[in-house]
Amino acid sequence: MADSRHQISRQFRVCNGDGFALKHIDPGSTDHAQPGGKQMAAEALAQGVERMAELQDKLYAQDRWALLLIFQAMDAAGKDGTIKHVMSGVNPQGCQVSSFKAPSAIDLDHDYLWRANQCLPERGRIGIFNRSYYEETLVVRVHPDILARQPIPPELVGDDIWQQRYRDIRHYEDYLGRNGVVVRKFFLHVSKKEQKRRFLERLDNPEKNWKFSAADIRERAHWDAYMDSYQQMIRHTATEQAPWYVVPADHKWFTRQVVADAVIDALESLNLAYPTVSDDARHALADARKQLLEE
């Protein structure tokens, strides 16, 4: 597959986080979008969904690889909608979505990767994490009191805990890759201005009131701290094997096109194919066909 086919997503891919800065990614960017803007993007997305369905069918049949897609973002950045639209054509039998909210008491009695490990996709399947173990380097870093309440031995919580967790995650994702789990990570980068607009829309539209929580406003007050945490996260965990895609999220149609393109790119890199039937199996199929015709 020619590189130009996936130029729209690869311009936002980060494989080495050294020196990465969020300020270099414009949340309102639509660079390399097809001429025609939103309308053409919708057509491209529909075509991409069809291509993804074809590749996912081969992934499932081959039963060798698994694909893990991780989505992180501020509230109202469009994670749910992106997952819904991009994965709309994928066979539900070969796809699973896991959403990670505040950890339970059982979760807290295990290491922080434990609950995510229970939700990893099987071979032949696509797994989607709506938030993930990265929350332990984001919300927990922004709110140190959360870390203080976790039952971790105090002597293990030092000033270098975030560097330790970044290192743990890099090794974990490297381990997954060496076992056939392809990891692709998406940070949907929405601007503070656009988040405000979407919050007001949720408040003003009764049909969208259910999407709003007072906690959203409390977290918005920590915007700068979150941006710093996201930046550090990407700097320390972006690798060739498990890259981050920092996707502009102010225009939902563009976000979905970039994510779909990246997922297709990942699947196409695996050279997927339907399993080859052996000669013995072909003879058995021929015998079965003969028996059916002779009924």
C-alpha positions in Angstrom: 0.0 0.0 0.0 1.5 3.3 -1.1 2.3 5.7 1.7 0.2 8.4 0.0 -2.9 6.4 0.7 -2.5 7.0 4.4 -1.0 10.5 4.3 -4.0 11.9 6.2 -3.3 9.8 9.3 0.4 9.5 9.2 1.0 13.2 9.5 -0.5 13.0 13.0 1.4 9.8 14.0 4.0 10.1 16.7 6.5 7.2 17.0 9.2 9.0 19.0 8.0 11.4 21.6 11.4 13.2 22.1 10.6 16.9 22.0 6.9 16.4 21.2 4.8 19.4 22.0 1.0 19.6 21.8 1.2 23.2 20.6 2.5 22.0 17.2 -0.8 20.2 16.6 -3.7 22.5 15.8 -7.0 21.1 17.1 -8.9 22.7 14.3 -6.6 21.4 11.5 -8.1 19.6 8.5 -4.7 19.2 6.7 -4.8 16.8 3.7 -8.6 16.4 3.9 -10.0 15.6 0.5 -11.3 18.5 -1.5 -15.0 19.0 -0.8 -14.5 19.0 3.0 -17.2 17.5 5.2 -19.3 15.9 2.3 -16.3 14.2 0.7 -15.0 13.1 4.1 -18.4 11.4 4.7 -18.0 9.5 1.4 -14.4 8.6 2.2 -15.4 7.4 5.6 -18.1 5.2 4.1 -15.6 3.7 1.7 -13.1 3.2 4.6 -15.7 1.4 6.7 -16.3 -1.0 3.8 -12.5 -1.6 3.5 -12.2 -2.0 7.3 -15.0 -4.6 7.3 -13.2 -6.6 4.6 -9.9 -6.5 6.5 -11.6 -7.4 9.8 -13.2 -10.4 8.2 -9.7 -11.7 7.2 -8.3 -10.8 10.6 -11.0 -13.0 12.2 -10.6 -15.8 9.8 -6.8 -15.9 10.0 -6.9 -15.9 13.8 -3.3 -14.8 14.2 -3.2 -11.1 15.1 -5.3 -8.9 17.4 -5.7 -5.1 17.1 -6.0 -2.9 20.2 -7.2 0.6 19.7 -6.8 3.0 22.7 -8.7 6.3 22.8 -7.8 9.1 25.3 -9.2 12.6 25.3 -10.7 15.4 27.3 -14.5 15.3 27.9 -16.6 16.1 24.8 -13.7 15.5 22.4 -15.8 12.9 20.5 -14.5 9.5 21.6 -17.8 7.8 21.7 -19.0 9.2 18.3 -15.7 8.4 16.7 -15.8 4.8 17.8 -19.5 4.5 16.7 -18.9 5.9 13.2 -15.5 4.4 12.4 -16.4 0.9 13.6 -20.0 1.0 12.2 -19.3 -1.7 9.5 -17.3 -4.1 11.6 -18.8 -7.4 12.5 -19.8 -7.2 16.3 -18.6 -10.8 16.6 -15.0 -9.7 15.9 -15.0 -6.5 17.9 -15.3 -5.6 21.6 -15.4 -2.2 23.4 -14.2 -1.7 27.0 -14.9 1.6 28.8 -12.7 2.3 31.9 -14.2 4.5 34.5 -13.1 5.0 38.1 -11.5 1.7 39.4 -13.5 -0.5 41.7 -12.3 -1.7 45.1 -11.4 -5.0 43.4 -9.4 -3.2 40.7 -7.5 -1.2 43.4 -6.5 -4.5 45.1 -4.5 -5.3 41.9 -1.8 -3.6 39.9 -3.1 -0.8 37.7 -2.7 -2.8 34.5 -4.7 -5.7 35.8 -8.2 -4.7 34.8 -7.1 -3.7 31.3 -5.4 -7.0 30.9 -8.7 -8.8 31.5 -10.1 -6.9 28.4 -7.4 -7.5 25.8 -8.8 -8.7 22.5 -8.4 -12.3 21.5 -6.5 -13.2 18.3 -8.6 -12.4 15.3 -10.4 -9.6 17.0 -10.3 -5.8 17.4 -10.4 -4.5 20.9 -11.3 -0.9 21.7 -10.4 0.8 25.0 -12.5 3.9 25.7 -10.0 5.4 28.1 -7.4 2.9 29.5 -4.5 2.3 31.9 -3.3 5.7 30.7 -5.7 7.3 33.2 -3.2 6.3 35.8 -0.8 8.8 34.3 -3.5 11.4 33.6 -6.3 12.0 36.1 -4.2 10.4 38.9 -1.4 12.8 38.1 -3.6 15.8 37.9 -5.3 14.8 41.2 -2.6 13.5 43.5 -5.2 12.9 46.2 -6.4 9.9 44.2 -3.0 8.4 44.3 -2.8 9.0 48.0 -6.0 7.0 48.6 -4.8 4.0 46.6 -3.6 1.1 48.8 -0.1 1.2 47.4 2.8 0.8 50.0 3.9 4.5 50.7 7.5 3.6 50.2 6.7 2.7 46.5 5.2 6.1 45.8 8.2 8.4 45.1 8.9 11.4 42.9 9.8 9.1 40.0 6.5 7.2 40.0 5.4 8.7 36.7 8.6 7.8 34.9 8.2 4.3 36.4 4.7 4.0 35.0 5.7 5.3 31.6 8.4 2.6 31.6 6.0 -0.1 32.7 3.6 0.9 29.9 6.3 0.9 27.2 7.4 -2.6 28.3 3.8 -3.8 28.5 3.0 -2.6 25.0 6.2 -4.0 23.7 5.2 -7.4 25.3 1.8 -7.2 23.6 3.4 -6.5 20.2 5.7 -9.5 20.6 2.6 -11.6 21.2 0.7 -10.5 18.1 -1.4 -7.7 19.6 -1.0 -4.6 17.4 -1.4 -1.4 19.5 -2.6 1.9 18.1 -3.3 4.8 20.4 -5.4 7.9 19.7 -5.4 11.2 21.6 -8.4 13.3 20.3 -7.0 16.8 20.6 -9.9 19.2 21.1 -9.5 22.9 21.9 -10.7 24.5 25.1 -12.9 26.8 23.0 -14.6 23.9 21.1 -15.1 21.9 24.4 -17.0 25.0 25.8 -19.2 25.1 22.7 -20.0 21.4 23.0 -20.7 21.7 26.7 -23.1 24.6 26.1 -24.8 22.5 23.3 -25.3 19.7 25.8 -26.8 22.1 28.3 -29.1 23.9 25.9 -30.4 20.8 24.1 -32.7 18.7 26.4 -32.0 15.6 24.3 -28.3 15.9 25.1 -28.6 16.9 28.8 -27.8 13.3 29.8 -24.3 13.6 28.3 -23.4 16.4 30.7 -22.0 16.0 34.2 -21.0 18.6 36.8 -17.7 16.8 37.0 -17.0 17.9 33.4 -16.8 21.5 34.6 -14.6 20.6 37.6 -12.1 18.8 35.3 -12.2 21.6 32.8 -10.8 23.9 35.5 -7.6 21.7 35.4 -7.2 22.1 31.6 -3.5 23.2 31.7 -2.5 20.4 34.0 -4.2 17.9 31.8 -2.6 19.3 28.7 0.8 18.9 30.4 0.0 15.4 31.4 -1.1 14.4 27.9 2.0 15.9 26.5 4.2 14.0 28.9 2.3 10.8 28.2 2.9 11.1 24.5 6.5 12.0 24.9 7.3 9.0 27.1 5.1 6.3 25.5 5.1 6.9 21.8 7.1 4.1 20.1 7.4 2.6 16.6 5.5 -0.5 17.8 2.8 1.4 19.6 2.5 4.9 18.2 0.2 7.7 19.2 -2.0 9.5 16.8 -2.6 13.1 18.0 -5.8 13.7 16.1 -7.3 17.2 15.7 -10.8 16.9 17.2 -12.5 20.3 16.6 -14.1 19.0 13.4 -15.7 15.6 14.1 -15.9 14.7 10.4 -12.1 15.1 10.1 -11.4 13.3 13.3 -13.3 10.2 12.1 -11.6 10.2 8.7 -8.1 10.3 10.4 -8.9 7.5 12.8 -10.5 5.3 10.1 -7.4 5.8 7.9 -5.1 4.9 10.7 -7.0 1.7 11.6 -7.0 0.6 7.9 -3.3 1.4 7.7 -2.6 -0.8 10.7 -4.7 -3.7 9.4 -3.2 -3.5 5.9 0.3 -3.7 7.4 -0.5 -7.2 8.6 -0.8 -8.7 5.1 -4.0 -10.4 6.1 -5.5 -13.3 4.1 -8.0 -16.0 4.4 -6.5 -19.3 5.6 -5.3 -21.7 2.9 -7.2 -24.9 2.7 -5.0 -28.0 2.5 -5.3 -30.7 -0.2 -6.8 -33.1 2.3 -9.4 -30.5 3.3 -10.2 -29.8 -0.3 -10.8 -33.5 -1.0 -13.1 -33.5 2.0 -15.0 -30.5 0.7 -15.4 -32.1 -2.7 -16.8 -35.3 -1.0 -19.2 -33.2 1.0 -20.4 -31.4 -2.2 -20.9 -34.7 -3.9 -22.9 -36.1 -1.1 -25.2 -33.0 -1.1 -25.7 -33.2 -4.8 -26.6 -36.9 -4.6 -29.3 -36.4 -1.9 
